[in-house]
Amino acid sequence: MTERINILGGGPAGSAAALAALRHRTRDTGIRVIEKSRLPRHKVCGEFFSPEIGPELARLGAWDSFLAAGPARVVRTVLHFGTRQKSSRLPEPAFGLSRYEFDRMLLDEARKAGAEVSSEEPGQPLIVATGRRAEAARRGQRLFGFKAHFEGPVDDAVELFFFERCYVGVTAIEAGRTNVCGLAPESFLSRFGFEYDDIVQQCPALSGRLEPLRRVTQWFSTGPLQYGQAFTYDGQGYPAGDALSFVDPFTGSGLLAAVRSGAMAGRAAAIGQPVADYLRECRTSLRQPFQVAGVFRRALEGGWAERLAPLAPGRLLFALTRPK
């Protein structure tokens, strides 16, 4: 009977796991991706790909397909803190691509490489890439994410706007569109009845940035959200993606971490690496961005970010939030 590696979740981490497992398997091992939801679909995401995504996708054989999807090139970062602004150039070009296109592309690559894609879950999966965990915070203190796509003039910068314990990212994606994605506490969102068109008007700099743009999708929302990392084996197999580490979206490293941890999980499962050893490697790669983001998050919550951010070089802030 053919052995099988079952991967629960067909998003970036699950698809990357399938591609890596197919490349590293030493026997005729079947690879199955179990995805119960309809894919592709729009997901709340900053849709920003750090420059390091190139080598990660190249190792999986998916880099050419990524470029064929027409991602926008991003070469600058602009951080807005109230009336202050901090700009810097990225060390290498980054990319903007919608989750709809990226998820479609990567799952198609896994399928073409030989992975089976199914909606039926046959027992205990070996790799768990099901996304973030549920939030346990009290009502009013919970965090929610939201996004929409806009058309109009595009820019080559990823911009982040921080205000009222919220932040909103603006990034060009494929086909001349711009992704607008934010995260905010429930207490703030409820003041405006979760009407996101009204919410983005509460920051003058963001309102000005969006003024020449026209929204062309509905607002998508998700939550409650909970930051966390799970580097202790719980008997559920190899966790990957947000199931392993959900870091603050403002770092822009979430998709890179999902692909990297998925590839690491796929390789580990294919060669039979102990889960504990795999988790130690993940901790080494992913802990620093989580810790740095936590410090910055507390600065935002305490109202210190506008005073402290101009003191830190933009490139240093970017480097400290990349996986190792």
C-alpha positions as CSV (number, residue, x, y, z in Angstrom):
1,M,0.0,0.0,0.0
2,T,1.4,3.4,-1.0
3,E,2.3,5.6,2.0
4,R,0.6,9.0,2.0
5,I,1.4,12.4,3.5
6,N,-1.9,14.2,4.3
7,I,-1.7,18.0,4.5
8,L,-4.7,19.8,6.1
9,G,-5.1,23.2,4.4
10,G,-4.6,24.3,0.8
11,G,-3.4,27.8,1.4
12,P,0.2,29.0,0.9
13,A,1.7,26.9,3.7
14,G,-0.2,23.8,2.7
15,S,0.6,24.1,-1.0
16,A,4.3,24.9,-0.2
17,A,4.4,21.8,2.1
18,A,3.0,19.7,-0.8
19,L,5.6,21.0,-3.2
20,A,8.5,20.4,-0.8
21,A,7.3,17.0,0.2
22,L,7.1,16.0,-3.5
23,R,10.7,17.2,-4.0
24,H,12.2,15.5,-0.9
25,R,10.3,12.2,-0.7
26,T,12.6,9.2,-0.9
27,R,9.9,6.6,-1.7
28,D,6.7,6.5,-3.8
29,T,4.9,8.5,-1.1
30,G,1.5,10.0,-2.1
31,I,0.9,13.7,-1.2
32,R,-2.7,14.8,-0.5
33,V,-3.8,18.3,0.2
34,I,-7.1,18.4,2.1
35,E,-9.0,21.7,1.6
36,K,-12.7,21.9,2.6
37,S,-13.3,25.5,1.5
38,R,-13.6,26.8,-2.0
39,L,-10.2,28.0,-3.4
40,P,-9.2,30.4,-4.6
41,R,-11.1,33.1,-2.8
42,H,-10.5,36.6,-1.4
43,K,-8.8,36.6,2.0
44,V,-8.0,39.4,4.3
45,C,-4.3,39.9,3.8
46,G,-1.8,42.7,3.2
47,E,-0.8,40.9,0.0
48,F,2.8,42.0,0.4
49,F,5.7,39.6,-0.5
50,S,9.0,40.4,1.1
51,P,12.0,40.2,-1.3
52,E,13.1,36.9,0.2
53,I,10.0,35.2,-1.4
54,G,12.0,34.7,-4.6
55,P,14.5,32.1,-3.4
56,E,11.8,30.4,-1.4
57,L,9.5,29.9,-4.4
58,A,12.4,29.1,-6.7
59,R,13.3,26.1,-4.4
60,L,9.7,24.9,-4.8
61,G,9.8,25.3,-8.6
62,A,7.1,28.0,-8.5
63,W,9.0,31.3,-9.1
64,D,8.3,31.5,-12.8
65,S,4.6,31.0,-12.2
66,F,4.6,33.7,-9.6
67,L,6.2,36.2,-12.0
68,A,3.7,35.1,-14.7
69,A,0.8,36.2,-12.4
70,G,2.0,39.8,-12.9
71,P,2.8,41.0,-9.3
72,A,3.5,44.7,-8.8
73,R,7.0,45.7,-7.8
74,V,7.4,47.4,-4.5
75,V,10.7,49.3,-3.9
76,R,9.9,51.7,-1.0
77,T,8.3,51.7,2.4
78,V,6.5,54.8,3.8
79,L,5.3,54.8,7.5
80,H,2.8,57.4,8.6
81,F,2.5,58.2,12.3
82,G,0.0,60.9,12.7
83,T,1.7,64.0,11.1
84,R,5.0,62.2,10.9
85,Q,6.3,60.2,7.9
86,K,9.2,57.9,7.6
87,S,10.4,56.7,4.1
88,S,13.1,54.3,3.1
89,R,14.1,52.1,0.1
90,L,13.9,48.4,0.4
91,P,17.2,46.5,0.1
92,E,15.7,44.6,-2.9
93,P,12.4,44.9,-4.7
94,A,9.4,43.3,-3.0
95,F,6.1,42.4,-4.6
96,G,2.3,42.8,-4.4
97,L,0.0,40.1,-5.5
98,S,-3.5,39.3,-4.4
99,R,-4.2,36.2,-2.2
100,Y,-6.7,35.1,-4.8
101,E,-4.0,34.8,-7.5
102,F,-1.3,33.6,-5.2
103,D,-3.4,30.8,-3.6
104,R,-4.6,29.7,-7.0
105,M,-1.1,29.7,-8.5
106,L,0.6,27.8,-5.7
107,L,-2.1,25.1,-5.3
108,D,-2.1,24.7,-9.1
109,E,1.7,24.1,-8.9
110,A,1.2,21.5,-6.2
111,R,-1.4,19.8,-8.3
112,K,0.7,19.8,-11.5
113,A,3.7,18.5,-9.5
114,G,1.7,15.4,-8.5
115,A,-0.2,16.3,-5.3
116,E,-3.8,15.1,-4.9
117,V,-6.3,17.8,-3.8
118,S,-9.3,16.6,-2.0
119,S,-12.1,18.0,0.2
120,E,-12.3,14.8,2.3
121,E,-10.3,14.4,5.5
122,P,-9.0,10.8,5.8
123,G,-8.1,10.6,9.5
124,Q,-5.2,12.4,11.2
125,P,-3.2,14.7,8.9
126,L,0.6,14.7,9.1
127,I,0.9,18.5,8.3
128,V,-1.5,21.0,9.8
129,A,-1.7,24.3,7.8
130,T,-5.2,25.3,8.7
131,G,-4.5,29.0,9.5
132,R,-4.7,31.0,12.7
133,R,-6.1,29.9,15.9
134,A,-9.3,31.2,17.5
135,E,-9.3,34.3,19.7
136,A,-10.3,34.1,23.4
137,A,-10.2,37.8,24.3
138,R,-13.2,39.6,25.7
139,R,-15.7,41.4,23.5
140,G,-14.6,45.0,22.9
141,Q,-10.9,44.0,23.2
142,R,-10.8,41.7,20.2
143,L,-8.9,42.5,16.9
144,F,-10.5,42.3,13.4
145,G,-8.9,42.6,10.0
146,F,-10.5,44.1,6.9
147,K,-9.5,44.7,3.2
148,A,-10.7,45.8,-0.2
149,H,-9.2,46.4,-3.6
150,F,-9.2,49.7,-5.3
151,E,-8.4,51.0,-8.8
152,G,-6.7,54.3,-9.7
153,P,-3.1,55.6,-9.6
154,V,-0.6,53.0,-8.4
155,D,2.6,53.6,-6.4
156,D,5.8,51.6,-5.9
157,A,5.7,51.9,-2.1
158,V,4.1,49.9,0.6
159,E,2.6,52.4,2.9
160,L,1.5,51.9,6.5
161,F,-0.8,54.3,8.3
162,F,-0.9,54.1,12.2
163,F,-3.8,55.8,14.0
164,E,-6.2,55.2,17.0
165,R,-4.5,51.8,17.8
166,C,-5.2,50.8,14.2
167,Y,-3.0,50.4,11.2
168,V,-3.8,50.2,7.5
169,G,-1.5,49.0,4.7
170,V,-1.7,50.2,1.1
171,T,0.1,48.2,-1.5
172,A,-0.1,47.9,-5.3
173,I,-1.0,44.4,-6.6
174,E,-1.5,42.9,-10.1
175,A,-3.6,44.3,-12.9
176,G,-3.2,47.9,-11.7
177,R,-5.1,47.5,-8.5
178,T,-4.3,48.6,-5.0
179,N,-4.9,46.5,-1.9
180,V,-6.0,48.4,1.3
181,C,-5.9,46.2,4.3
182,G,-6.1,47.1,8.0
183,L,-6.4,45.8,11.5
184,A,-8.2,47.5,14.4
185,P,-9.6,46.8,17.9
186,E,-13.3,46.0,18.1
187,S,-13.9,49.0,20.4
188,F,-12.8,51.4,17.7
189,L,-14.6,49.6,14.8
190,S,-17.9,49.5,16.7
191,R,-17.9,53.3,17.0
192,F,-18.4,53.4,13.3
193,G,-20.7,50.4,13.0
194,F,-17.9,48.4,11.3
195,E,-18.4,50.7,8.2
196,Y,-14.9,50.5,6.8
197,D,-15.4,53.3,4.3
198,D,-16.0,55.6,7.3
199,I,-13.1,54.1,9.3
200,V,-10.4,54.8,6.7
201,Q,-11.5,58.4,6.7
202,Q,-10.5,58.8,10.3
203,C,-6.8,59.2,9.4
204,P,-6.2,62.3,7.3
205,A,-3.1,61.0,5.6
206,L,-4.8,57.7,4.7
207,S,-7.9,59.6,3.5
208,G,-5.7,61.7,1.2
209,R,-4.0,58.6,-0.1
210,L,-7.3,57.0,-1.1
211,E,-8.9,60.1,-2.5
212,P,-8.0,59.4,-6.1
213,L,-8.8,55.7,-5.9
214,R,-12.1,53.9,-6.4
215,R,-13.1,50.8,-4.4
216,V,-13.9,47.9,-6.8
217,T,-14.6,45.1,-4.4
218,Q,-16.6,44.8,-1.2
219,W,-14.9,45.1,2.1
220,F,-13.8,41.7,3.4
221,S,-13.3,41.2,7.1
222,T,-12.0,38.5,9.5
223,G,-11.6,37.9,13.1
224,P,-11.2,37.8,16.0
225,L,-7.4,37.6,15.5
226,Q,-4.9,36.3,18.0
227,Y,-1.1,36.6,17.7
228,G,0.8,33.5,18.8
229,Q,3.4,30.9,18.1
230,A,3.2,27.2,18.8
231,F,6.8,25.7,19.0
232,T,5.8,22.9,21.4
233,Y,4.7,19.5,20.0
234,D,1.0,18.8,20.8
235,G,0.7,15.5,19.0
236,Q,-1.1,16.9,16.0
237,G,1.7,16.6,13.4
238,Y,3.8,19.4,11.8
239,P,2.1,22.8,12.2
240,A,2.9,25.3,9.4
241,G,1.8,28.8,8.4
242,D,-0.5,30.7,10.8
243,A,-1.1,27.5,12.7
244,L,2.5,27.7,13.7
245,S,3.1,31.4,13.9
246,F,0.7,34.3,13.5
247,V,2.7,37.5,13.6
248,D,1.5,41.1,13.4
249,P,0.5,41.8,9.8
250,F,2.3,45.2,9.8
251,T,5.7,43.3,9.6
252,G,4.9,42.3,6.0
253,S,6.5,38.9,6.7
254,G,3.4,36.7,7.1
255,L,3.3,35.3,3.6
256,L,7.1,34.7,3.5
257,A,6.8,32.9,6.9
258,A,3.9,30.8,5.6
259,V,5.7,29.6,2.5
260,R,9.0,29.0,4.4
261,S,7.4,27.1,7.3
262,G,5.2,25.1,4.8
263,A,8.3,24.1,2.8
264,M,10.1,23.2,6.1
265,A,7.2,21.0,7.2
266,G,6.9,19.3,3.8
267,R,10.6,18.4,3.8
268,A,10.5,17.3,7.4
269,A,7.5,15.0,6.8
270,A,9.1,13.6,3.6
271,I,12.4,12.6,5.3
272,G,10.9,11.6,8.6
273,Q,12.5,14.4,10.7
274,P,11.2,14.3,14.3
275,V,8.6,17.0,14.9
276,A,10.5,18.4,17.9
277,D,13.6,19.0,15.6
278,Y,11.4,20.7,13.0
279,L,9.9,23.0,15.7
280,R,13.4,23.9,16.9
281,E,14.3,25.0,13.4
282,C,11.1,27.0,13.0
283,R,11.7,28.7,16.4
284,T,15.2,29.8,15.1
285,S,13.7,31.2,11.9
286,L,10.5,32.8,13.1
287,R,10.9,33.9,16.7
288,Q,12.7,37.2,16.1
289,P,10.0,38.8,13.9
290,F,7.4,37.9,16.4
291,Q,9.3,39.4,19.4
292,V,10.2,42.6,17.5
293,A,6.6,43.0,16.3
294,G,5.4,42.6,19.9
295,V,7.6,45.4,21.1
296,F,6.4,47.7,18.3
297,R,2.8,46.7,19.0
298,R,3.1,47.7,22.6
299,A,4.6,51.0,21.5
300,L,1.5,51.6,19.3
301,E,-0.9,50.7,22.0
302,G,0.9,53.0,24.5
303,G,1.0,55.9,22.0
304,W,4.8,56.0,21.8
305,A,5.3,54.9,18.2
306,E,5.0,58.4,16.7
307,R,7.9,59.6,19.0
308,L,10.1,56.5,18.8
309,A,9.8,55.4,15.1
310,P,11.8,58.4,13.6
311,L,14.8,57.3,15.8
312,A,15.1,53.9,14.2
313,P,16.5,53.5,10.6
314,G,13.8,52.2,8.2
315,R,16.0,49.5,6.9
316,L,16.7,48.2,10.4
317,L,13.0,48.0,11.2
318,F,12.5,46.0,8.0
319,A,15.5,43.7,8.6
320,L,14.5,42.9,12.2
321,T,11.0,41.7,11.2
322,R,12.3,39.2,8.5
323,P,12.5,35.5,9.3
324,K,16.1,34.3,9.6
